[in-house]
Amino acid sequence: MKIESVAIREGEMVPVRYTCDGEEISPAVSWSDTPARTKSFALIFDDPDIPPAVRERLGTDAFDHWILYNIPPETRSIPEGESAGVLGRSSAGEAKYIGPCPPDREHRYFLKLYALDTLLDLPPSAAKKQVEQSMQGHVLAETTVVARYDRTR
């Protein structure tokens, strides 16, 4: 399985347009080579480089910027500024895309796509932890791209 985005490219900087310093709109994302038995997709965009104080305050190892689940199996792309499936709750407590906004230095941003053999039995606005727990034992394939962003440059 392969995921692609003009905004989130392996090892490159996230364009300002998709961050808190720009329009903070979600990037277009597309994928291919998916397993035939796929019943849904889940997409997670997170930042594991958060400062220790934020890590402790949130009680998490990463800041969750965008959580989507129960994306229909025939879906192969999400247009810029849109979503698909069910929106999960970001670390900001909102069911929407939150653009990269690192407070201290360059951070890495992981865009992960999962092909699942089931729909997840979760209510709208589920947190990443709930999504990940529900996915256990149901992941057919996964792919990740890692980009970077730095507000201090």
Secondary structure, 3 states (H helix, E strand, C coil): CEEECCCCCCCCECCHHHCCCCCCCCCCEEEECCCCCCCEEEEEEEECCCCHHHHHHHCCCCEEEEEEEEECCCCCEECCCCCCCEECECCCCCCCCCCCCCCCCCEEEEEEEEEECCCCCCCCCCEHHHHHHHHCCCEEEEEEEEEEECCCC
